[in-house]
Amino acid sequence: MTYVADLLATVSRRSRELIGWPEADTRPRKAADLSLLADALLSRRGEASGVALARDILTGYEALDADGRTEVLLAIADRLGPDRKRLADAIEAYSADPTEARAAALHVAAEPRRQELVRRLNLAPRGTLSLVRLREDVLARLDDHPGLKVLDTDLVHLFSSWFNRGFLVVRRIDWSTPANILEKIIRYEAVHEIRDWDELRRRLEPEDRRCYAFFHPQLEDEPLIFVEVALTAEIPAAIGPLIAEGGTPMPADDARVAVFYSISNCQNGLAGISFGSFLIKQVVEELKRELPKLTTFVTLSPVPRFAAWLAKERATETGALTSEERGALAALDKPDWRESPARVEKLDRLLARLAARYFLTAKGTGNRPLDPVARFHLGNGARLERINAGADLSASGLAQSHGVMVNYLYDLGRIEENHEAYAERRQVVTSSAVKKLADAKA
């Protein structure tokens, strides 16, 4: 990848020489200058000059302060929509003669010029990574500048094609992986914090630990998503033993269960972009090839919205909670509620039952599960296998789910079937134990 980046830089430099431009000026430009360069990039047909212009625009954008970047993004969103006259003519032509050819012409005319600008910017050295960072800026400004939504829609449309699973490469991450990638694993860990290099080593070096990351050819050594795996004898019910210091590693050949205990998305600029529906299956197949004695593949997953959902249900008189459940849940308001074993036992049983109800009934847009982790694993073909109360007693675990975690099971023989059930019918595929738990009475 370094060779490719150097090659593109050489193309940019030589194209400048051919068209008589000076070497790129890295000093901060004004936002208006970059808007003019964007117009020039869209108007030129030569690819060599396009590479040089794209590099200038992205370099200049990165040198701007926050206000300057906002001005550029707003200008792109506002000024580079579809050519209105061309679109109106295409609509009139299709209305008069609604053929497939006219429909295709209308489709082309309706495309915003923003999309072509993004495609041409992608020609620059490290252009794809720069555009991912640019979308981070767009997302950070959406609340204050809703007009940027059209630009975000264009980026999502293009990224969805550029980052589908066919382009992704999976690599194993271990203690011999280059330090620049290991440092990013520490930085991007989003589920269970890696405090330092010693802790990272504990998660990578023992023979009962594995880590896999997905990369895109255009993002060089920037992981998109990584999966941490523990090899165990049984399906775990709590996170503490998996990430605690000390302990004797299990010989990998003795393990029968592979536990995906942390899955982290690394690039904020790719939020909401689907990398495909079978990423975890690919990791399962990697593990199965290396360790054929493995029989069970599960997650130990957080439930990030359960506490917020439960708080909303408690605040709603017409919610799904019974008066008895409301009374019992009042104990959650006490910061020391886990200090009484009898109270913990009662509340954990109730929380497990309500969590099962949450997974089966709490819905968001498109009748999809409210829980984002559930959406990911169900979309990847997993089955909700088990609810584990008191599984994560960290401060964040108690805050987001009152300590509840769940196991999703990846059954190699049912992954495609489960995926179709979710994708086509939004079915939450669950074990019989979870269904019984959801229907249980106090």
C-alpha positions, 0 to 999 in steps of 0.5 A: 500500500505504501508503494501505491500511495507513492505511485499516486503522489508521483502521478500528482507531481508529474501531472503538475509538471505537464500542465505547468502548475507549481508544487502543492501549496500546503499553506492554509487556503481560504474556503472560497479558494477551495470552492473554486478549485472544486469547480475546476476539478469538476470541469476538467476531463484530464485525469492527470490534472484531476489527481493534482487538483484533488490533492490540492483540495484535500490538502487545503481542506485539512489545513483549514480551521473548524469554521473554514471547514464548515464553510467548505462543506456548506458550499459543497452541499448548497452549490453542487446539487443536480444541474436543474435545467438538465434535470427538468429537461430529462423529466419532461422527456421521460414524461413524454416518452417513458422508455427505459432509455429515458429513465436511465437519462433521468437517473443520470441527470438527477445525480448531484454533482457532489457525488462526482466531486467525491469520486474525483477527490478519491483520485488523490493520494490517500483520498479515500481516507481523507474522505472518511475523515471529511465525513467525520466532520460532516457528522459532527456538524449535522445538528447545527447545520441540517443542510449538510444532510444532502452531502452526508447522503451522497457520502453514504451512497458512495461509501456503501459501494466502496466498503462492501464486504467484497473489498475487505481483507481480514488479517489476524492481529497478534503481538508481532503485528506492526506497532502502528496498528497495535496502537490503533487497536488500543485507541479504537477499542470501544467495548472494554477499554485497553488501558496500556500495552501490557493489557493489550499483550494479555489480550493478544499473546496467550495461546487462548486469545485471538484478534482479527481485523478487517482492512480496506485496500485504500485505507492502508493500515487503518483497521475498519473493525476488529474482533477480540476472541477468547478460547474457552471450555464453556460459554461464559456468563460474565466478562470479568474472568475473560479480561482479568489479569492473571490466570493460566491460559488454556491450550488452544487445542483443548478449547471447544468454545470461541467467544467474541467478547469485543467487536469495535468499529474503528472509523467514525466516518463510516458510521452507518455504513454496512460492511456486509452481513457475514463478517463474523462468519468469516472470522468463524471460518478462520478459527475453524480452519486453524482449530477444527476442534472448536464446536461453539461460536458465541459472543459475550455482548453488551446491551447498550440501550437496555438501561435507558429503555427500562428508565423510559418504561418506568417513567411511563404509566402505560408502559409494559411494566406491572406494578410489582415490577415497578416496585422492585425496580425502585431499588435500582435508584440506590447506588449500593443496590448490588451490596445486598446479595438477597436484593441482587438475586431478586433484581437480577432475575427480574432484569434478565426477564425484562431484558428478554422482553426488551429484545423481543418487543422494543423496536426502532425505525423499520421495525428493527430491534432498538438495540444496535448490537442486536441489529448487528448480530442478527443481521450477521445470522446469529441467534440470541442464545442467553441472557446473563444478568450481573455479567458486567459490573464495571461502571459503564456496564452498570450504567448502560445495562444494569450489568446485563450481557447476552450471548449470541450463538453463531451456528454455522449450519443456520447462519444464512437461514437466521440472516434471511429471517431477520433481513426479510421479516425482521424476526428476532431469532432466539433460543427457546430459553430466551422465549420462555424467559420473556414470557415468564411471570414474576 
